[in-house]
Amino acid sequence: MRFTTRVLLLQLSTVVAVVLVSTAVFIVLAVEQLKQEAETSALSIARTVAAAPVVRSEVALETSRQINPSAGELATGPLQSYALDVTGRTNALFIVITDGEGIRMAHPDPGRLDRKVSTSFEEALRGEEVIAWERGTLGDSVRAKVPVFAPDSREPVGEVSVGFARAGVLDDLPGLLFGVGAAAALALLIGTGATLVLRHRWEELTLGIQPEELVTLVQNQAAVLDGVGDGVIALGTEGVIQVSNNAAEEMFGLQGLEGMSLQELGLPTDVIASLEAGEERDGIVVGDRVLYLDSRQVDRAGQRLGSVIVVRDRTDMMELSERLDSVRAMTSALRVQRHEFANRMHVAAGLVEAERGTEAAEFLRTMRDRGPVDYPLAGADLLTEPFLQSFLGAKSMEAAERGVQLQLRDESLVLGEVGGVEGTEDIATVLGNLVDNAVTAALAGPAPRLVEVTLLDDGPELVLVVADSGPGITPGTLGPMPAAGESGPDRIHGHGIGLALSRDLLRRRGGDLWVIDPGGGESGRGAVFGARLPGVMFPGDDLREDEE
């Protein structure tokens, strides 16, 4: 049996029990009220009759006589006539008047006159009023007995007994029971209707899921939310977060997402619009993380319940992608360098074989000073560090292909050497991202399109400054640095993902990334970015020789 059916039966049973108990109590109270009304009426009539002057005088006279009148005399006497008249007007079963010895002086049945009453009359002759349910010569009745006092005296000389038939007392009970029954039936009908409405509302709210199924549903929800590495956010129809797991809270850097809206998560407006439309968005920068968001609408039985957003952390993948791009750039540079170096070695070998030693020596000295490859990097002779020279050389070739001149500024001074695989990868990631963004920005600016790089080292620390000739950073797009990319993509400087990743990478190493000059506006300058990379440089050969 379904839970809602059991609840329905339980509620109906409760309503029936309450109605039955209430009906029984009401009937008992109604019967008691009818009895009390009959007793009050009998007592009032008896008091009125006993106080009548004719009754007091006739009863006092009869009690004082030595010989009682006969039944015939009493039947035609004033008391019988008075009692019958009052009986007819009050619909009483009987009105009996007796003398001090209990002899009937008035009775509905004339044949019972001049006889002693069948019930006790001593209390009335003691001056007491009595109400009792008794059986007499006329059957069961409620009767009131009051004393009759002698004229101008408080001495009891007789009794007046007024009775109403038991059946007559309950004459109004059938109508009362009908009213009670109708009210009970109406109460049952209302209770049944309320129970059915409650059942329908219950199933509507729970989508027809029974409590036993709810337990399983909660267990499955806990398993799904806590058993996956992805973040899960459930939105209601009003766009308020109803459920979230720990992974989602960790990715957004917030606690207690329930009750919050998507705007409070720091998501851009266009991303929120896409999620509300059930679309997916990738590369969303939130704080130090790059997130993938996938929104799915949830329906059950044709009813819209809201949506579920799956959140995946793409930060590590994007960092690997940035490093991979840097490695590809270095690989391409090395391939070009190897090919060019081989060609120059052939030239040098040819000069030696042709016994043109002076020219060969001069050619080799030029290779030593300028490097094995002629890169389109202006100011390349200012840089002797092999890795930085090769990396910027490769970037200059890529920039040249896009019509942008890459230049090393005169202020550059690098005395040490890049050390370690991790340091090499970090420099390639940060410098490569800044140069690529600068090239993209320069393409949006006027000719000549130029990107300037300044490199300075101080012990183990390397400082980068990258400037472009583009239109500058559009206000409000990158957000306040170093929180680059949090407010959405910049139309010129890329999507902000690389900047956020580079900043996060530098901060983990103890460095930083910031905007020196946003450019644009009346200045007519492009943007200038700065970065500080600690622990990536080691003393060069010249420095090591000086230390020795």
N, C-alpha and C positions, 0 to 999 in steps of 0.2 A: 504494500500500500504506500502511495506517495506521501511525502511529509505534509504537503499542503492539504491532502485529503484527511490525514489524521488530525491536523490542526482544525480543519473545518468541522469534523465530527466532535472534537473536544469542545470547540466553542459552542456548537449547537447543543451539546449535552449540558454545558454550563448554563446557557440561556434557558433551556427547558427546566433545569433544576431550580434556577433562581425564580422563574415565573411560577412554577408549581409551589414553591415555598411561600412566595409572596402572596399567591392566590389563597393558599390555605390560611395564612395568617390574617389576610384581609377578611376572609369568610368568618373566621372565628371572632374577629373584632366586630364584624357587622352583626353577627348573631347576638353577641353580648350587648351591643348597642341597642338592638331591637328589644331584648329582654329588659334592659335598663329603662328604655322609654315606656314599655308596658307597665313596669313596676312603678315608675314615676306617675304615670297617668292614673293607675289604680289608687295610689296613695292620695293624689290630689282630689280625685272624686270622692274617696272615702272621707277625707277631711271636710270637704264641702257639705256632703250629706250629714255628717255627724254634727256640724255646726249649725244646721238649719234649725230655727226655733221650733217648728212643728215636731221635728224628730226629738229634740231635747225634752220638750214638754210631754209628748206622748209616751216616750220611753220611761221618763221619770215617774209618770202617773201609773203606768203598768207595773213598774218595779215595786211601787209602794202598795199595790193592791194585794189582798190575800188570795183572791181567786182570779186565775187567768181567764181572759176572754176566750171564747171558742174560735175555731178556725173560720167559721162563717163570719163572725163579727170582725175578725182581723182582715178577712178578704175584702170586706167593704169599708175598712177603716182608712183613715187618712194616710197612714204610713205605707200601706200597700200601694195605694194610688200614687203617692209621691215617688216611691222606689221604682215602680214600673215606668213612670214618666222619665225619670233620670236614666233608667236603663235603656230606654228607647233612644234617648238623645245622645248617649255616650257610646252606644254599641257595645256595652259591657256584657259579659256573659251572665252576670248576676249582680244584684245589690241586695244584701241580706241585712236586716236590722233585727237585733235581739235585745231582750231585757237583761236584767242583772243575773238571771239564772240560765242564760243561753237559749231561751225559748224564742223561736223565730216569730217576729211580728210582721215581717215583710219578706217575701220570697217570690222568685219568678214562677214557681209552681205552687198554686194555692193549696194543693193537697198536702204540702209539707209545712204549712203554717201550724202554729201551736205545738211544734215539736222542737226538741233540742238539736242544736247544730251538730254536724258530724265531726267537726274539727275543733281544736282547742280554742277557748276564748278567755282563759284565765289572764293572759298577758294584757289584753285590752281592759279587763276589769281592774287591773292594777295601774291603769293609766298609761300603758306603754303602747306604742305603735309597732305593728309587726308586718313585715312583707315576707311572703313565703310562697314556694311552688308546692302545691298540695293537691291531693285527689279528694274530691268531695262527691256529693250526690249528683253533681252536674259534670263530673269528669275532671281531668287534669287542668289546672289553671294556675295563673299567678294571681295572688290575692293580697290585698292590703287590709289589715284590720286595725281600726282606730277606736278609741273609747268614746262613748257618748256621755257628756257631763250634764248633770242636772242644771236647770236654769239658774243663773246667778250663783253657780257653784263650780268647784273643781273636783266634785265627787263623781267618779264613774258610776253610771247607772245602767249602762248597756254597751252594745258593740255595733259598729257598722263594718260589714265586710263587703268589699268590691273586688270582683274577679274578672279576668280576661282569659279566654280559652288559650291553651298552649298553641294549638294550631293557628288560631287567629293572630297570635303574636308574630308568627313567622309567615304571615300572608305576603309580606313584601319581599321575602327572601328569594323567591324564584326570579323576580325582576332584578334583584341585586346580583344574584348569581349570573344572570345573563349579561349584565354589565361587566361583571368581573371576568367572565369568560371571554367576552369580546375584547376587553383590554388585554387579557392574557394572550389571546390569539394575535392581536396587533403587535404586542411585544415580541412574540415569537417570530412574526413576519419581519419586523424591523431587525431583530437579532440575526435572522437568517440572511436577510439582504445585506446587512453590515458585514457578516462573515464572508459572504460571497464576494463583496467588493474588496475586502481585505485580502482574500485569497488571490483575486485577480491582480491587485496592486503588488502583492508579494511576488507573484510570478513575473510581473512586468519589471520589477526592480532587479530581480535575480535572473532575468532572461530565461525563466523556466528551470533554472538549476536548483536542485534539491540540496539541503544542508549536507548530506553525505557526499554529494558531488563537490560542494564548496570546499570541504576539507581536502579532497584530492586536488582540487584546483589550486588551493593555497600551497600545497606541497609541490605541485608542478611549477607554480610560479617561483617559489623559493629556489627550486632546483635550476630553473632556467636563468633567473636573475643572478644567482651567485655561482652558477656552474660554468659561466662563459667568461671569456676575457674581454669581450666587447662591452661597451656601455649600453644600457637599455633605459629609455625614457618613455613612459606612457603618458600621453596627453589626453585630457578629457575633451568633450565637444566644445568647451569654452576656451581651449588653449591653455589650460592650467595643468601643470605637471601633477599627475596622480601617483605614479610609482616610478622609482628609479633605483638602480643598484649602486654598489660601492664604486664600481669601475667608472660609471658616468660621473659621479661626484669627484673622483680623483682626476679625471681628465679635464673637468671644468674648474677644478680647484675650489669647489664650494661644498658646503655641508648642508644636508637637509634640503634637497631640491624640491621635495613635495610642497605644493602650494605656490611655487614660483612660475613665472611665465618665461617664454623663450627670450623676451627682451632682457629679462634680468640675468640671463646667462651670458650676456655680452656679445650676442650674435648680431651681425649686420642685418639691416632691414631686408635686403634682397635675399639673403640666405633664409630668413624667417618666411618670406613669401614663398620661396621654393619648397620649404618643408611643409608649409600649410597646404600646398598644392600636391603633396605626395611625391615630390621629386627628390633626387639625391644631389648632394653637393660634396665636392672633394676639394682638398687644399684649403680648408677654412682654418685660419690662424686664430687661436684663442689662448692668450697668455703665452706660455712657452711651448705650446703644442700645436701641431698641424693635424686637423681632424678631418675624417670622412664621415658625413652624415647621410643616412638613408632613411627616408620617411615612408611608412606604409600605412594606408588607411585600414581601420579595423571595423568590420561590419559583422553583425550576427542576426540572422533571421530578418534581414532587410532593414535592420536598425543600425544607424550610425553610432558607434561607440567612442570614436576618437581616432587617434593614430599612435603608432609606435615608432620611435626614432632609434635606430641602431647607430652607435657612435664607435668609430674605430680610430685608434691612435696611429697616425701615419708619420709621426715625428722621426722615428728611427729609420723608416723606409726612405723618407725624404732626405735625411742626412746621408744615408748610403747612396742615394741617387746623386746628391750634390758631390759627394766624394768620387763617385764613379765618373761623373762628368769631368771632374778635375783630372782623374787618372787618364781618361780618354784624351784630354787636352795635352797632358804630358806625354802620353804615348805618341800622339800625332806629332808633337814637337820633336821627340827623340827620333821618330822615323824620318822626319824631314832632315833633322840634324845629321843622322847617320848617312842618309843619301847624299847630302851636300858635302859632308866630310869626306866620303868616299870619292866624290868627284874632285875635290880639292887635292886629295892625296894622289889621284891619278895625274893631276896637273903638276904637282910637286915632283912626282916620280918622273914625269916626262921631261921636266926641266933638268933634273939631275942626269938622266940618261943622255940628254942632248948636251951635256957638259956645260950647261949654263948655270953654274953654281951660284954666281952672284944674284941672279934673278930668283933662283930657288930659295936662297937664304932670305931675300927680301920678302918673298911670298909667304914663307913660313913665319917670319916675324909679324907680318900683317895678320895672319891667322891667330897668332898668339895674342895680339892686342885686341883684335876685333871679334875673336871667337870663330868657331868653325862654320857658322852660318850667318849670312846677312839677313837679319830680321828687319822688318819695317818699323822698328822701335826707335823713335827719336830719343837720343840721349842714352843709348844702350851702353856706350863706353863708360858711363858713370857707375855701371853695375858689373862687378866681377864675380859675384856669388853664383855658382853654376846653376843651381836649381832655380833661383829667382830669375836669372838671365834667360834660361830655357823656357820657363813658364810664361814670363811676360812676353818673350819672343813669340811663342805660339799664340798667345792672346792678341799680339799685335798683328799677326798674319790674319787671324779671324776678323779682327776689326777692320783691317785694310780691305778685306774682301767685301765688307759691308759699307765701305766708304768713310771710315772713321780713322783718324790718326791717333795712335796710342803713343804717348810721350812720357818719358821719365824726367821729372823736374830736376833742376840743378841742385836743389837742396838735399837730394837723396844722398845718403851715405850709409853703406852697409859694410862693416868691417868683419863681422863674424860669418859663420856658415850655418845653413839650416841643418839641424841634426835630428836624427830619429825618424822612423816611419810615421809615427803619429803626428809629430810636428810638421812634417812635410804635407801630410794629408790636410791638417787643419789650416795651414797657410794656403794651400791650393783651394780649399773650400771657401774660406773667407775672401781672399783676394780675387778668386775667380768669380764669385758672386757679385762683389762690388764692381769689378771691371765690366762684367756682362751687363749689369743694370746701367752702368754709366754709358756704355756703348748704345744701348737701347734708348736712353734718354737723349744722347747726342744726336741720334738720327731724327729726333723730333724737333731739334733746334735748327737754327740757321747755319749755313756754311761760313767758315770752315768748321767741320765737325771734329771736335777734339776731346780726348780723354787724357787727363794728366794724373800721374801716379807719383807719390812721394813715399820713399822707403827709408826708415831710420831705425837703427838698432842701438840698444843700450844694454850691454851685457847680454843676458838671456832673453831680453824682451825685444820684440819687433813691433814697430808702429807703422801703420798704413794710413795714407791719406789719398782718397780718390775723388777727383773733381771732374765734372763734365760740362760741356757747352750747351746743354739742353735748356728747356724752359723752367727748370726747377721743380720742386715738389709741390703738387697741388695741395693747398691748405685743407686739412681735415681728412685726407685720404690715408696717409700712413699712420696718423695718430702721433701722439707725443713720443718721440724716441727717448729711451731705447725700446719702447714697446711697439716696434715697427710691425705694421700689418694688422694690428688688432682692430682697427676701424674699417678695414676693407682694403681691396687692392687699389694701388695707384695706377692711374691710366698710363703713365710714362715709365715709372720705375718698377714695372713688373707687378707680381701678385703679393709681394710682401712676405712670401713664404721663406725665400732664401735669406732675407734679412733676419727674420725671426729665428731661423735655424742657426744662422751664423752668430747672432747675439747669444742664443742659448749655449752654443758650443764654446764661445769665448768666456761666458760667465762660469761655465763649469771649470775652465782652466784658470779662472781668476782674472780674466780680461774683460773687455767690454766693447760695445759697438754703439756709435752715436752719430747724430747729424751735426756737423760743424756749422754748416750754412745751408738752409733750405733753398736759397736762391729764388729765382723768379721775381715777379713784381717789377718794380722800377729799377732794381739793381741790374737786370739784364744778364745775370750770371746763372750758371747752372748749380746743381746741388753739390755739396761737398760732404763726404762721409769720412769718418775716422774710425780706426779700430786699433786695439792694443792686444797683442798676443804674447803672453809671458811664457817663458820656458821653451822656446822653439829655436833659439840661436845658441851656437857654441863658438868659442874663439877660433878665428881663422889661423892659417899657417903662419902669417906674419905676426899675429898677436902671440901665438904660442912660442915663436922664436924669440920675441921680445921678452916674454915672461921667463924663458930659459936664460 
